[in-house]
Amino acid sequence: MSAQNPTADLLSQTTSPLVHQQELAYPTLNADVQVAWKCNLNYTIVVWVHQGTARVHFENEVIELHPGQALWIPQRTAHMVEHAADSLALAILIPARHSGPGIGELLRIEVPPGQTGWMFYLMLLTLSPLHRGQLPTARVVEHLTHFIVDIHQTPSASLPPAQHPALERARRFLGQNPNTTKTLSAVADAAGTTERTLRRQITREYSMTFRQFRESCRTSRSPAAHEGHWQPVPALSTRWMRFPQHRYALWAYQGRGSVSVMPPSADESQIHTQRLEAGELLVIPDGYSVRLDIDSGALFFPLSMRLDPSEQRTDLRLPIRLPTDSEPELLRWAIAHITALRPPHFDRSDVFRLLEQATHYPGLRWPQEPSLNTIARRLMADTAGKSTLSDLAAEHGLSLRSLQRSWRASTGQTLTAWWTDYRLQRAEGMLRAGFSLPSVARWVGYEHVPNFSRAFLTSRGYRPGSIRQSTSFGQRNIY
């Protein structure tokens, strides 16, 4: 149940010592995100771009990647990766013994938009301390192989747009119909020009024959430019893990799942299980063991930092809901925590300082006394607020005053305030999912929308009418 050095950077561990000696021989760049020159001895690496552009530098060339594109870099190949701050790229590491097809070759990968969630999933399976080792590496390679287009060619076979309108129509026509053999006359007819004009413009602009032009148009077609079918990643259950030297927070970027935690040296009766849904973050108690049960289509990103023994936090917390506008920045932080694609002066603790500014961080405190624990679960199931607190107290042999006193001592809040804050956080999740304001107000026990709006503003710090449906937010829809 224990894991050693979970945040160790695998990319650094696989670097040849010769690279450090030769580092000054390679050019350095002033990029916002940069992985220094290295040569993986025990791993092959896949670099994939989700947003913007990234450049992969080799000794004799520089390859620029665009959204949906990736390179599978073989072992013993010196390279450097860099991209701007407004771009987003990730890495997937594969042990050399599972190098896949084209051993020793630079492979080009294209991922259709409907399947990009798989790249985040494979990154987590190969680099995240909470996910690593949960799926055989051979299966990871199998998934990656599905997206391989061909061996990378230098120079690139893609053709720039043509200046002549008819030639540009011909280029697009061949790119959209790569599996059919078209003669010169057929392409000329489709482009609305003569064979002579088409051949002359091909020679003038591209300095190639029609056959070479046709072949280049076929190979330059990018599957990532076409909408693919949405294919959610599979469900995943992990084993119990414990990281005594690190603090962990788990961010649900997509979908839902359950997080189970257990104190050190405890038995199964002390396991606490908490549901987590998109947009929420759960702080794991320091030193606790953790296990994930992630639903199909969900992506959970771990954030971690070195733990100062003098600042241990062992109290259980409920998740907090993060503001939508923080998600682009948090996604970049998550990639930096998992991979070596990070700013030069990256500090893991910075993201926790950022999270501390969020409303209600680190979350509502969970009462750990058995009787209060049972009452808390009853209250969480009653989102409409119909339970009578005096009746709940009597069921457990307590007076209402005794219950309220014990609750404040255990959670730091009054019972009513705790329950209201929990219900209104759930209400925010419903609003972000697209439910109407009146229906959400009724769901959390408010007959009149104005009363709900006032309570929501007091608890959350902003009006419910300002919340927009999350599915329209581009960063969240990474599938």
C-alpha positions, -999 to +999 in steps of 0.1 A: +000+000+000+030+022+002+046+039-028+081+054-028+090+087-046+057+090-064+065+124-079+099+114-092+103+126-127+106+096-150+118+118-178+148+128-158+155+092-147+158+080-183+183+107-194+217+096-207+246+112-187+262+120-221+234+144-228+243+166-197+279+168-210+267+178-245+239+201-234+257+233-242+262+220-277+225+223-284+206+256-288+186+269-259+153+288-263+134+313-242+102+293-242+074+294-216+074+256-213+105+237-221+119+202-216+157+204-219+177+183-242+176+146-233+180+111-247+157+085-232+176+052-227+149+031-212+118+047-225+102+059-258+081+090-255+050+104-272+046+142-273+010+152-282-005+187-286-040+195-274-040+233-279-018+257-298+015+244-312+046+227-298+081+223-313+102+192-310+139+199-317+162+172-329+199+175-338+191+181-375+155+193-377+126+210-358+091+195-361+061+216-353+030+199-340-005+212-341-037+202-322-043+165-325-008+157-337+019+137-319+053+123-324+064+089-310+101+094-303+123+063-302+148+056-274+184+070-278+171+100-298+183+134-285+154+159-285+140+190-268+104+200-265+091+236-260+058+255-264+043+289-255+023+294-223-010+296-242-004+261-258-010+228-241+009+196-247+014+164-228+038+134-227+033+096-226+062+074-216+065+038-228+092+014-215+116+004-243+106-032-241+071-022-252+082+002-280+055-009-304+058-008-342+085+009-361+113+004-336+139+031-340+116+051-363+100+085-356+063+078-358+036+104-366+003+102-347-030+119-355-058+119-329-094+128-341-112+153-318-137+127-308-110+106-292-085+131-276-096+120-241-076+088-247-043+108-248-050+123-213-060+088-202-028+072-215-007+100-199-022+093-165-017+055-169+020+059-177+030+089-155+004+096-127+014+081-093-023+073-087-029+057-121+005+042-131+006+004-134-032+000-134-032-012-170-007-034-187+018-014-208+010-037-238-025-023-238-013+012-236+009+006-267-021-011-284-042+021-279-014+043-292-008+022-322-044+028-332-036+064-339-003+060-358-005+074-393+029+065-407+067+070-402+075+106-401+091+119-433+115+148-436+107+172-451+070+170-444+048+158-473+021+184-466+016+210-493+010+246-486-022+262-500-019+270-537-021+305-551-040+295-583-077+290-574-081+259-596-049+243-582-062+249-547-095+233-555-076+203-569-055+201-537-085+201-515-103+176-537-075+151-535-071+157-498-108+149-492-107+118-513-074+101-504-085+065-511-096+069-547-073+069-577-080+100-598-066+107-632-053+141-643-085+146-664-108+137-635-090+161-611-090+189-637-128+184-643-134+185-605-113+217-602-131+233-632-099+238-653-081+221-682-054+194-679-028+217-694-035+245-669-035+221-640-002+205-650+014+239-656+004+253-622+016+221-604+050+225-620+051+263-614+040+263-577+052+229-564+079+218-589+066+183-591+047+160-615+010+153-613+016+119-597+038+134-570+013+161-564-015+136-561+005+115-536+015+145-515-022+156-513-031+122-500-003+120-473-010+156-462-045+148-451-048+149-413-074+127-396-073+152-367-089+178-390-121+157-393-145+152-365-143+117-350-169+097-331-169+103-294-153+073-276-151+076-238-122+061-220-131+030-199-138+029-162-108+024-140-104+010-105-070+014-087-054-005-059-048+010-025-019+034-024-003+056+002+022+085-002+033+094+034+057+121+022+033+140-001+001+159+001-024+150-027-055+167-041-076+150-067-093+172-094-122+158-114-119+174-148-144+152-166-171+128-155-176+112-121-161+086-098-156+076-062-126+082-040-120+060-009-096+070+018-084+051+049-062+062+079-029+045+084-030+011+102-068+011+100-092-017+091-120-016+064-145-003+089-128+031+088-129+035+050-145+067+039-159+069+004-167+101-013-183+107-048-165+133-070-178+149-101-165+172-128-154+206-115-148+194-080-115+190-061-109+167-031-080+171-007-067+137+005-059+137+042-021+136+047-008+101+052-041+083+043-043+055+018-064+062-013-082+041-039-100+054-070-131+040-088-135+062-118-165+059-141-163+055-179-155+088-196-140+104-165-106+120-161-092+127-126-059+146-123-037+143-092-019+174-078+009+168-052+035+186-032+062+176-007+047+174+028+060+193+057+056+170+088+048+201+109+018+210+087+000+176+085-038+178+079-055+145+088-091+156+089-116+143+063-130+169+040-158+171+014-150+182-021-150+218-031-163+231-064-138+252-083-148+282-105-150+274-141-127+302-152-098+286-132-099+254-152-076+264-181-049+274-156-055+243-134-053+220-164-018+233-172-008+229-136-020+193-137+000+185-168+031+201-151+026+180-120+024+148-140+049+153-169+081+173-174+063+198-196+064+226-172+077+262-168+114+266-160+109+277-123+080+253-115+071+248-079+046+221-070+034+240-039+023+270-060-009+253-071-019+246-035-013+283-027-036+291-057-062+266-044-062+282-010-078+313-026-108+292-037-141+296-019-145+270+010-110+255+005-101+229+017-138+219+019-164+212+045-150+192+074-164+157+077-175+146+113-156+114+122-176+103+153-197+073+143-230+088+154-223+122+136-210+103+106-244+085+102-263+118+106-240+135+080-249+108+054-286+112+062-283+150+056-263+146+024-290+123+010-317+149+019-309+177-005-344+191-002-338+199+035-369+181+047-353+163+077-360+176+112-329+180+132-345+173+165-359+140+152-324+131+139-309+139+173-336+118+191-329+088+168-293+087+180-302+093+217-291+130+217-308+162+225-308+189+198-286+211+218-261+183+224-261+174+187-254+210+177-226+214+203-210+181+191-214+191+155-197+225+159-168+209+179-163+183+151-167+204+120-162+240+131-197+250+119-232+249+131-252+219+118-276+242+099-247+261+082-229+229+073-260+214+057-269+245+038-234+249+024-234+213+012-268+216-005-259+249-022-227+235-035-247+206-050-270+232-064-241+249-082-232+215-098-268+211-111-268+247-125-235+240-143-250+208-157-277+229-174-307+225-151-330+255-148-328+278-119-364+271-106-359+234-108-326+235-089-341+258-062-369+233-056-344+204-056-325+220-027-357+228-008-365+264-018-400+271-031-392+307-041-363+315-064-355+349-047-350+331-014-328+306-030-308+333-048-302+352-015-290+320+003-268+310-027-252+345-028-245+343+010-230+309+008-212+309-025-203+346-030-220+350-063-256+349-077-269+316-092-280+335-123-244+342-132-236+305-136-234+292-171-236+256-183-201+240-181-205+219-213-202+251-234-167+257-219-141+246-244-114+234-220-138+210-203-148+193-236-115+176-242-131+146-259 
